[in-house]
């Protein structure tokens, strides 16, 4: 898993590359939760994530809860069709704001 964090126009853009499963779930959480406590706007770019296990779903839900509790805007970008379908079937998709592109997400946040 590769995690890159960049600041553009007061927005933290977190780019994830690789699979999100139990072996990297804590790494993802530990990288993103500090941003939530800083109360910055977050765009989570998942364009390069092709697979997400149930541990990955729990990780996203945990990040969402922390963001909501801290009134931090969080937008998911670039969900693959498979991940979007999985999140939809499990009901997780309803919790998130989702954008099809980074540019659109920047305009939404």
N, CA, C and O atoms as CSV, one atom per row, in Angstrom:
chain,resi,resn,atom,element,x,y,z
A,1,UNK,N,N,0.844,-1.177,0.000
A,1,UNK,CA,C,0.000,0.000,0.000
A,1,UNK,C,C,0.887,1.237,0.000
A,1,UNK,O,O,1.825,1.350,0.789
A,2,UNK,N,N,0.577,2.142,-0.883
A,2,UNK,CA,C,1.272,3.426,-0.946
A,2,UNK,C,C,0.269,4.510,-0.592
A,2,UNK,O,O,-0.829,4.557,-1.146
A,3,UNK,N,N,0.650,5.380,0.330
A,3,UNK,CA,C,-0.221,6.462,0.775
A,3,UNK,C,C,0.528,7.773,0.585
A,3,UNK,O,O,1.598,7.976,1.158
A,4,UNK,N,N,-0.043,8.658,-0.221
A,4,UNK,CA,C,0.543,9.979,-0.445
A,4,UNK,C,C,-0.448,11.031,0.021
A,4,UNK,O,O,-1.643,10.941,-0.260
A,5,UNK,N,N,0.056,12.027,0.734
A,5,UNK,CA,C,-0.796,13.106,1.232
A,5,UNK,C,C,-0.236,14.426,0.721
A,5,UNK,O,O,0.926,14.759,0.955
A,6,UNK,N,N,-1.085,15.169,0.017
A,6,UNK,CA,C,-0.707,16.472,-0.520
A,6,UNK,C,C,-1.760,17.498,-0.128
A,6,UNK,O,O,-2.942,17.175,-0.014
A,7,UNK,N,N,-1.322,18.736,0.077
A,7,UNK,CA,C,-2.247,19.821,0.385
A,7,UNK,C,C,-2.391,20.697,-0.849
A,7,UNK,O,O,-1.406,21.197,-1.394
A,8,UNK,N,N,-3.633,20.873,-1.281
A,8,UNK,CA,C,-3.931,21.744,-2.417
A,8,UNK,C,C,-5.123,22.605,-2.024
A,8,UNK,O,O,-6.198,22.084,-1.726
A,9,UNK,N,N,-4.935,23.920,-2.024
A,9,UNK,CA,C,-6.007,24.858,-1.685
A,9,UNK,C,C,-6.680,24.513,-0.359
A,9,UNK,O,O,-7.908,24.448,-0.287
A,10,UNK,N,N,-5.901,24.294,0.674
A,10,UNK,CA,C,-6.403,23.984,2.022
A,10,UNK,C,C,-7.198,22.692,2.108
A,10,UNK,O,O,-8.012,22.518,3.016
A,11,UNK,N,N,-6.967,21.794,1.174
A,11,UNK,CA,C,-7.616,20.482,1.179
A,11,UNK,C,C,-6.517,19.422,1.200
A,11,UNK,O,O,-5.564,19.490,0.424
A,12,UNK,N,N,-6.657,18.447,2.090
A,12,UNK,CA,C,-5.718,17.326,2.134
A,12,UNK,C,C,-6.193,16.272,1.137
A,12,UNK,O,O,-7.292,15.733,1.269
A,13,UNK,N,N,-5.373,15.987,0.158
A,13,UNK,CA,C,-5.703,14.955,-0.818
A,13,UNK,C,C,-4.867,13.728,-0.478
A,13,UNK,O,O,-3.640,13.738,-0.585
A,14,UNK,N,N,-5.561,12.677,-0.069
A,14,UNK,CA,C,-4.909,11.429,0.323
A,14,UNK,C,C,-5.083,10.453,-0.832
A,14,UNK,O,O,-6.204,10.052,-1.147
A,15,UNK,N,N,-3.985,10.073,-1.459
A,15,UNK,CA,C,-4.018,9.145,-2.584
A,15,UNK,C,C,-3.565,7.774,-2.108
A,15,UNK,O,O,-2.466,7.611,-1.576
A,16,UNK,N,N,-4.434,6.793,-2.311
A,16,UNK,CA,C,-4.132,5.416,-1.928
A,16,UNK,C,C,-3.841,4.607,-3.179
A,16,UNK,O,O,-4.557,4.712,-4.175
A,17,UNK,N,N,-2.784,3.796,-3.129
A,17,UNK,CA,C,-2.440,2.920,-4.255
A,17,UNK,C,C,-2.208,1.523,-3.714
A,17,UNK,O,O,-1.385,1.318,-2.823
A,18,UNK,N,N,-2.942,0.563,-4.260
A,18,UNK,CA,C,-2.813,-0.820,-3.816
A,18,UNK,C,C,-4.118,-1.332,-3.243
A,18,UNK,O,O,-5.138,-0.644,-3.284
A,19,UNK,N,N,-4.082,-2.530,-2.713
A,19,UNK,CA,C,-5.266,-3.146,-2.119
A,19,UNK,C,C,-5.400,-2.716,-0.665
A,19,UNK,O,O,-4.406,-2.522,0.035
A,20,UNK,N,N,-6.647,-2.572,-0.224
A,20,UNK,CA,C,-6.897,-2.281,1.187
A,20,UNK,C,C,-7.476,-3.537,1.811
A,20,UNK,O,O,-8.636,-3.884,1.588
A,21,UNK,N,N,-6.652,-4.208,2.592
A,21,UNK,CA,C,-7.085,-5.431,3.272
A,21,UNK,C,C,-6.567,-5.400,4.704
A,21,UNK,O,O,-6.052,-4.379,5.160
A,22,UNK,N,N,-6.702,-6.508,5.407
A,22,UNK,CA,C,-6.328,-6.531,6.827
A,22,UNK,C,C,-4.844,-6.249,7.055
A,22,UNK,O,O,-4.467,-5.780,8.129
A,23,UNK,N,N,-4.010,-6.525,6.075
A,23,UNK,CA,C,-2.571,-6.308,6.266
A,23,UNK,C,C,-2.179,-4.831,6.236
A,23,UNK,O,O,-1.106,-4.472,6.720
A,24,UNK,N,N,-3.031,-3.969,5.674
A,24,UNK,CA,C,-2.702,-2.540,5.582
A,24,UNK,C,C,-3.754,-1.634,6.215
A,24,UNK,O,O,-3.581,-0.415,6.242
A,25,UNK,N,N,-4.829,-2.207,6.719
A,25,UNK,CA,C,-5.931,-1.403,7.257
A,25,UNK,C,C,-5.462,-0.445,8.348
A,25,UNK,O,O,-5.848,0.724,8.350
A,26,UNK,N,N,-4.641,-0.921,9.266
A,26,UNK,CA,C,-4.182,-0.047,10.354
A,26,UNK,C,C,-3.276,1.061,9.824
A,26,UNK,O,O,-3.302,2.179,10.339
A,27,UNK,N,N,-2.480,0.765,8.809
A,27,UNK,CA,C,-1.616,1.784,8.195
A,27,UNK,C,C,-2.457,2.902,7.578
A,27,UNK,O,O,-2.134,4.082,7.721
A,28,UNK,N,N,-3.531,2.525,6.895
A,28,UNK,CA,C,-4.422,3.515,6.285
A,28,UNK,C,C,-5.059,4.369,7.377
A,28,UNK,O,O,-5.074,5.597,7.282
A,29,UNK,N,N,-5.580,3.723,8.402
A,29,UNK,CA,C,-6.216,4.444,9.506
A,29,UNK,C,C,-5.228,5.400,10.171
A,29,UNK,O,O,-5.551,6.564,10.407
A,30,UNK,N,N,-4.044,4.918,10.468
A,30,UNK,CA,C,-3.034,5.735,11.153
A,30,UNK,C,C,-2.565,6.913,10.307
A,30,UNK,O,O,-2.087,7.908,10.851
A,31,UNK,N,N,-2.692,6.817,9.002
A,31,UNK,CA,C,-2.296,7.915,8.120
A,31,UNK,C,C,-3.376,8.983,8.009
A,31,UNK,O,O,-3.072,10.164,7.843
A,32,UNK,N,N,-4.634,8.568,8.102
A,32,UNK,CA,C,-5.733,9.496,7.840
A,32,UNK,C,C,-6.325,10.104,9.107
A,32,UNK,O,O,-6.688,11.280,9.099
A,33,UNK,N,N,-6.434,9.351,10.184
A,33,UNK,CA,C,-7.064,9.862,11.406
A,33,UNK,C,C,-6.402,11.146,11.924
A,33,UNK,O,O,-7.121,12.037,12.376
A,34,UNK,N,N,-5.076,11.286,11.882
A,34,UNK,CA,C,-4.491,12.565,12.329
A,34,UNK,C,C,-4.997,13.768,11.526
A,34,UNK,O,O,-5.111,14.866,12.070
A,35,UNK,N,N,-5.299,13.572,10.250
A,35,UNK,CA,C,-5.844,14.662,9.439
A,35,UNK,C,C,-7.227,15.050,9.934
A,35,UNK,O,O,-7.587,16.227,9.946
A,36,UNK,N,N,-7.995,14.055,10.341
A,36,UNK,CA,C,-9.347,14.303,10.847
A,36,UNK,C,C,-9.274,15.134,12.125
A,36,UNK,O,O,-10.064,16.060,12.308
A,37,UNK,N,N,-8.347,14.815,12.996
A,37,UNK,CA,C,-8.243,15.558,14.252
A,37,UNK,C,C,-7.710,16.974,14.035
A,37,UNK,O,O,-7.893,17.843,14.888
A,38,UNK,N,N,-7.051,17.211,12.898
A,38,UNK,CA,C,-6.608,18.565,12.551
A,38,UNK,C,C,-7.746,19.385,11.955
A,38,UNK,O,O,-7.603,20.585,11.720
A,39,UNK,N,N,-8.873,18.730,11.714
A,39,UNK,CA,C,-10.078,19.371,11.181
A,39,UNK,C,C,-9.829,20.033,9.825
A,39,UNK,O,O,-10.229,21.175,9.595
A,40,UNK,N,N,-9.167,19.302,8.938
A,40,UNK,CA,C,-8.952,19.781,7.578
A,40,UNK,C,C,-9.907,19.048,6.634
A,40,UNK,O,O,-10.394,17.962,6.947
A,41,UNK,N,N,-10.161,19.645,5.500
A,41,UNK,CA,C,-10.994,18.998,4.484
A,41,UNK,C,C,-10.186,17.875,3.849
A,41,UNK,O,O,-8.994,18.029,3.583
A,42,UNK,N,N,-10.851,16.737,3.606
A,42,UNK,CA,C,-10.128,15.567,3.104
A,42,UNK,C,C,-10.802,15.010,1.854
A,42,UNK,O,O,-12.012,14.788,1.825
A,43,UNK,N,N,-9.993,14.791,0.829
A,43,UNK,CA,C,-10.422,14.042,-0.348
A,43,UNK,C,C,-9.601,12.761,-0.361
A,43,UNK,O,O,-8.371,12.802,-0.349
A,44,UNK,N,N,-10.276,11.645,-0.384
A,44,UNK,CA,C,-9.621,10.339,-0.388
A,44,UNK,C,C,-9.690,9.788,-1.807
A,44,UNK,O,O,-10.732,9.302,-2.246
A,45,UNK,N,N,-8.563,9.871,-2.521
A,45,UNK,CA,C,-8.493,9.431,-3.915
A,45,UNK,C,C,-8.176,7.937,-3.958
A,45,UNK,O,O,-7.072,7.509,-3.620
A,46,UNK,N,N,-9.162,7.163,-4.379
A,46,UNK,CA,C,-9.029,5.707,-4.409
A,46,UNK,C,C,-8.968,5.167,-5.833
A,46,UNK,O,O,-9.260,3.995,-6.069
A,47,UNK,N,N,-8.591,6.019,-6.776
A,47,UNK,CA,C,-8.516,5.625,-8.178
A,47,UNK,C,C,-7.622,4.408,-8.387
A,47,UNK,O,O,-7.910,3.565,-9.236
A,48,UNK,N,N,-6.538,4.313,-7.619
A,48,UNK,CA,C,-5.576,3.218,-7.793
A,48,UNK,C,C,-5.792,2.073,-6.800
A,48,UNK,O,O,-4.895,1.261,-6.577
A,49,UNK,N,N,-6.979,2.014,-6.209
A,49,UNK,CA,C,-7.328,0.900,-5.312
A,49,UNK,C,C,-8.233,-0.043,-6.093
A,49,UNK,O,O,-9.334,0.336,-6.492
A,50,UNK,N,N,-7.773,-1.263,-6.311
A,50,UNK,CA,C,-8.559,-2.209,-7.109
A,50,UNK,C,C,-9.322,-3.208,-6.259
A,50,UNK,O,O,-10.270,-3.834,-6.734
A,51,UNK,N,N,-8.915,-3.364,-4.998
A,51,UNK,CA,C,-9.564,-4.360,-4.128
A,51,UNK,C,C,-9.648,-3.825,-2.707
A,51,UNK,O,O,-8.712,-3.207,-2.201
A,52,UNK,N,N,-10.789,-4.076,-2.075
A,52,UNK,CA,C,-10.954,-3.700,-0.684
A,52,UNK,C,C,-11.696,-4.817,0.034
A,52,UNK,O,O,-12.813,-5.172,-0.342
A,53,UNK,N,N,-11.074,-5.364,1.060
A,53,UNK,CA,C,-11.681,-6.444,1.842
A,53,UNK,C,C,-12.638,-5.850,2.877
A,53,UNK,O,O,-12.814,-4.634,2.950
A,54,UNK,N,N,-13.247,-6.721,3.667
A,54,UNK,CA,C,-14.130,-6.252,4.737
A,54,UNK,C,C,-13.351,-5.400,5.738
A,54,UNK,O,O,-13.907,-4.468,6.320
A,55,UNK,N,N,-12.080,-5.707,5.942
A,55,UNK,CA,C,-11.244,-4.882,6.824
A,55,UNK,C,C,-11.087,-3.476,6.245
A,55,UNK,O,O,-11.061,-2.494,6.986
A,56,UNK,N,N,-10.985,-3.386,4.933
A,56,UNK,CA,C,-10.911,-2.089,4.273
A,56,UNK,C,C,-12.199,-1.305,4.428
A,56,UNK,O,O,-12.174,-0.095,4.650
A,57,UNK,N,N,-13.330,-1.998,4.309
A,57,UNK,CA,C,-14.624,-1.341,4.514
A,57,UNK,C,C,-14.733,-0.810,5.941
A,57,UNK,O,O,-15.180,0.316,6.157
A,58,UNK,N,N,-14.326,-1.620,6.908
A,58,UNK,CA,C,-14.357,-1.171,8.308
A,58,UNK,C,C,-13.445,0.039,8.508
A,58,UNK,O,O,-13.775,0.952,9.265
A,59,UNK,N,N,-12.309,0.043,7.835
A,59,UNK,CA,C,-11.385,1.174,7.923
A,59,UNK,C,C,-12.043,2.445,7.409
A,59,UNK,O,O,-11.976,3.488,8.060
A,60,UNK,N,N,-12.678,2.365,6.249
A,60,UNK,CA,C,-13.367,3.538,5.703
A,60,UNK,C,C,-14.477,4.007,6.626
A,60,UNK,O,O,-14.658,5.209,6.825
A,61,UNK,N,N,-15.221,3.066,7.190
A,61,UNK,CA,C,-16.306,3.429,8.097
A,61,UNK,C,C,-15.754,4.118,9.344
A,61,UNK,O,O,-16.334,5.095,9.818
A,62,UNK,N,N,-14.660,3.629,9.869
A,62,UNK,CA,C,-14.023,4.245,11.035
A,62,UNK,C,C,-13.575,5.671,10.721
A,62,UNK,O,O,-13.778,6.583,11.523
A,63,UNK,N,N,-12.971,5.856,9.560
A,63,UNK,CA,C,-12.531,7.192,9.142
A,63,UNK,C,C,-13.739,8.106,8.983
A,63,UNK,O,O,-13.709,9.264,9.400
A,64,UNK,N,N,-14.797,7.585,8.382
A,64,UNK,CA,C,-16.026,8.371,8.212
A,64,UNK,C,C,-16.582,8.812,9.563
A,64,UNK,O,O,-16.946,9.975,9.737
A,65,UNK,N,N,-16.649,7.894,10.510
A,65,UNK,CA,C,-17.188,8.235,11.837
A,65,UNK,C,C,-16.358,9.322,12.505
A,65,UNK,O,O,-16.906,10.270,13.067
A,66,UNK,N,N,-15.043,9.186,12.445
A,66,UNK,CA,C,-14.166,10.201,13.035
A,66,UNK,C,C,-14.361,11.551,12.344
A,66,UNK,O,O,-14.427,12.589,13.003
A,67,UNK,N,N,-14.453,11.532,11.019
A,67,UNK,CA,C,-14.658,12.772,10.269
A,67,UNK,C,C,-15.995,13.409,10.642
A,67,UNK,O,O,-16.065,14.617,10.865
A,68,UNK,N,N,-17.045,12.611,10.709
A,68,UNK,CA,C,-18.369,13.132,11.074
A,68,UNK,C,C,-18.362,13.714,12.476
A,68,UNK,O,O,-18.908,14.793,12.706
A,69,UNK,N,N,-17.749,13.009,13.409
A,69,UNK,CA,C,-17.691,13.484,14.796
A,69,UNK,C,C,-16.927,14.794,14.931
A,69,UNK,O,O,-17.174,15.566,15.858
A,70,UNK,N,N,-16.006,15.048,14.014
A,70,UNK,CA,C,-15.198,16.268,14.043
A,70,UNK,C,C,-15.643,17.305,13.016
A,70,UNK,O,O,-14.958,18.304,12.801
A,71,UNK,N,N,-16.799,17.066,12.377
A,71,UNK,CA,C,-17.318,17.973,11.342
A,71,UNK,C,C,-16.295,18.244,10.244
A,71,UNK,O,O,-16.117,19.379,9.802
A,72,UNK,N,N,-15.630,17.179,9.817
A,72,UNK,CA,C,-14.616,17.279,8.767
A,72,UNK,C,C,-15.203,16.756,7.456
A,72,UNK,O,O,-15.627,15.602,7.390
A,73,UNK,N,N,-15.234,17.587,6.413
A,73,UNK,CA,C,-15.709,17.104,5.115
A,73,UNK,C,C,-14.787,16.013,4.575
A,73,UNK,O,O,-13.564,16.141,4.620
A,74,UNK,N,N,-15.388,14.946,4.068
A,74,UNK,CA,C,-14.644,13.810,3.522
A,74,UNK,C,C,-15.329,13.362,2.241
A,74,UNK,O,O,-16.519,13.050,2.241
A,75,UNK,N,N,-14.576,13.333,1.153
A,75,UNK,CA,C,-15.118,12.900,-0.137
A,75,UNK,C,C,-14.256,11.766,-0.676
A,75,UNK,O,O,-13.027,11.844,-0.661
A,76,UNK,N,N,-14.911,10.713,-1.153
A,76,UNK,CA,C,-14.218,9.604,-1.808
A,76,UNK,C,C,-14.219,9.846,-3.309
A,76,UNK,O,O,-15.229,10.264,-3.875
A,77,UNK,N,N,-13.093,9.586,-3.949
A,77,UNK,CA,C,-12.948,9.797,-5.388
A,77,UNK,C,C,-12.405,8.532,-6.034
A,77,UNK,O,O,-11.566,7.834,-5.465
A,78,UNK,N,N,-12.902,8.250,-7.235
A,78,UNK,CA,C,-12.311,7.204,-8.062
A,78,UNK,C,C,-12.574,5.787,-7.614
A,78,UNK,O,O,-11.721,4.915,-7.780
A,79,UNK,N,N,-13.742,5.543,-7.047
A,79,UNK,CA,C,-14.067,4.176,-6.640
A,79,UNK,C,C,-14.228,3.293,-7.868
A,79,UNK,O,O,-14.924,3.662,-8.814
A,80,UNK,N,N,-13.590,2.133,-7.856
A,80,UNK,CA,C,-13.787,1.189,-8.956
A,80,UNK,C,C,-15.231,0.701,-8.910
A,80,UNK,O,O,-15.902,0.807,-7.883
A,81,UNK,N,N,-15.694,0.175,-10.018
A,81,UNK,CA,C,-17.062,-0.329,-10.075
A,81,UNK,C,C,-17.276,-1.430,-9.034
A,81,UNK,O,O,-18.318,-1.483,-8.382
A,82,UNK,N,N,-16.292,-2.297,-8.889
A,82,UNK,CA,C,-16.400,-3.393,-7.918
A,82,UNK,C,C,-16.504,-2.872,-6.483
A,82,UNK,O,O,-17.344,-3.336,-5.712
A,83,UNK,N,N,-15.659,-1.919,-6.132
A,83,UNK,CA,C,-15.691,-1.364,-4.778
A,83,UNK,C,C,-16.985,-0.596,-4.549
A,83,UNK,O,O,-17.594,-0.698,-3.483
A,84,UNK,N,N,-17.402,0.166,-5.541
A,84,UNK,CA,C,-18.649,0.916,-5.408
A,84,UNK,C,C,-19.830,-0.036,-5.242
A,84,UNK,O,O,-20.710,0.216,-4.419
A,85,UNK,N,N,-19.865,-1.116,-6.003
A,85,UNK,CA,C,-20.937,-2.110,-5.870
A,85,UNK,C,C,-20.933,-2.744,-4.484
A,85,UNK,O,O,-21.985,-2.894,-3.863
A,86,UNK,N,N,-19.755,-3.114,-4.003
A,86,UNK,CA,C,-19.642,-3.711,-2.668
A,86,UNK,C,C,-20.123,-2.743,-1.599
A,86,UNK,O,O,-20.855,-3.131,-0.688
A,87,UNK,N,N,-19.715,-1.494,-1.706
A,87,UNK,CA,C,-20.139,-0.497,-0.729
A,87,UNK,C,C,-21.637,-0.239,-0.811
A,87,UNK,O,O,-22.279,0.025,0.205
A,88,UNK,N,N,-22.188,-0.313,-2.003
A,88,UNK,CA,C,-23.623,-0.118,-2.178
A,88,UNK,C,C,-24.418,-1.259,-1.556
A,88,UNK,O,O,-25.379,-1.020,-0.824
A,89,UNK,N,N,-24.023,-2.492,-1.841
A,89,UNK,CA,C,-24.726,-3.674,-1.327
A,89,UNK,C,C,-24.684,-3.716,0.199
A,89,UNK,O,O,-25.662,-4.102,0.839
A,90,UNK,N,N,-23.552,-3.321,0.778
A,90,UNK,CA,C,-23.415,-3.353,2.236
A,90,UNK,C,C,-24.040,-2.138,2.917
A,90,UNK,O,O,-24.141,-2.096,4.143
A,91,UNK,N,N,-24.458,-1.155,2.129
A,91,UNK,CA,C,-25.052,0.054,2.688
A,91,UNK,C,C,-24.029,1.108,3.080
A,91,UNK,O,O,-24.404,2.194,3.524
A,92,UNK,N,N,-22.746,0.809,2.924
A,92,UNK,CA,C,-21.700,1.752,3.312
A,92,UNK,C,C,-21.672,2.985,2.407
A,92,UNK,O,O,-21.314,4.076,2.852
A,93,UNK,N,N,-22.042,2.815,1.163
A,93,UNK,CA,C,-21.962,3.919,0.209
A,93,UNK,C,C,-22.836,5.093,0.648
A,93,UNK,O,O,-22.523,6.249,0.364
A,94,UNK,N,N,-23.938,4.786,1.344
A,94,UNK,CA,C,-24.857,5.828,1.799
A,94,UNK,C,C,-24.219,6.794,2.793
A,94,UNK,O,O,-24.696,7.918,2.954
A,95,UNK,N,N,-23.156,6.375,3.454
A,95,UNK,CA,C,-22.512,7.218,4.456
A,95,UNK,C,C,-21.584,8.262,3.848
A,95,UNK,O,O,-21.250,9.249,4.503
A,96,UNK,N,N,-21.168,8.057,2.611
A,96,UNK,CA,C,-20.102,8.862,2.027
A,96,UNK,C,C,-20.588,9.784,0.918
A,96,UNK,O,O,-21.571,9.506,0.230
A,97,UNK,N,N,-19.872,10.883,0.769
A,97,UNK,CA,C,-20.000,11.714,-0.415
A,97,UNK,C,C,-18.979,11.171,-1.405
A,97,UNK,O,O,-17.808,10.995,-1.068
A,98,UNK,N,N,-19.431,10.905,-2.628
A,98,UNK,CA,C,-18.574,10.281,-3.637
A,98,UNK,C,C,-18.536,11.169,-4.872
A,98,UNK,O,O,-19.551,11.738,-5.276
A,99,UNK,N,N,-17.362,11.277,-5.461
A,99,UNK,CA,C,-17.191,12.036,-6.692
A,99,UNK,C,C,-16.488,11.165,-7.727
A,99,UNK,O,O,-15.711,10.272,-7.388
A,100,UNK,N,N,-16.777,11.442,-8.987
A,100,UNK,CA,C,-16.159,10.664,-10.059
A,100,UNK,C,C,-14.776,11.176,-10.441
A,100,UNK,O,O,-14.012,10.469,-11.098
A,101,UNK,N,N,-14.447,12.408,-10.031
A,101,UNK,CA,C,-13.129,12.947,-10.376
A,101,UNK,C,C,-12.605,13.852,-9.269
A,101,UNK,O,O,-13.365,14.385,-8.460
A,102,UNK,N,N,-11.307,14.007,-9.257
A,102,UNK,CA,C,-10.660,14.867,-8.275
A,102,UNK,C,C,-11.100,16.316,-8.454
A,102,UNK,O,O,-11.342,17.019,-7.473
A,103,UNK,N,N,-11.202,16.757,-9.684
A,103,UNK,CA,C,-11.623,18.137,-9.951
A,103,UNK,C,C,-13.031,18.395,-9.425
A,103,UNK,O,O,-13.282,19.428,-8.804
A,104,UNK,N,N,-13.953,17.459,-9.670
A,104,UNK,CA,C,-15.313,17.615,-9.157
A,104,UNK,C,C,-15.324,17.621,-7.635
A,104,UNK,O,O,-16.058,18.394,-7.019
A,105,UNK,N,N,-14.516,16.763,-7.030
A,105,UNK,CA,C,-14.452,16.695,-5.565
A,105,UNK,C,C,-13.967,18.020,-4.985
A,105,UNK,O,O,-14.490,18.483,-3.972
A,106,UNK,N,N,-12.974,18.627,-5.622
A,106,UNK,CA,C,-12.469,19.921,-5.147
A,106,UNK,C,C,-13.574,20.967,-5.166
A,106,UNK,O,O,-13.644,21.819,-4.280
A,107,UNK,N,N,-14.434,20.904,-6.173
A,107,UNK,CA,C,-15.544,21.842,-6.257
A,107,UNK,C,C,-16.640,21.570,-5.243
A,107,UNK,O,O,-17.396,22.473,-4.884
A,108,UNK,N,N,-16.730,20.338,-4.784
A,108,UNK,CA,C,-17.771,19.953,-3.832
A,108,UNK,C,C,-17.398,20.259,-2.384
A,108,UNK,O,O,-18.274,20.422,-1.535
A,109,UNK,N,N,-16.111,20.334,-2.108
A,109,UNK,CA,C,-15.678,20.384,-0.707
A,109,UNK,C,C,-15.634,21.757,-0.100
A,109,UNK,O,O,-15.283,21.904,1.070
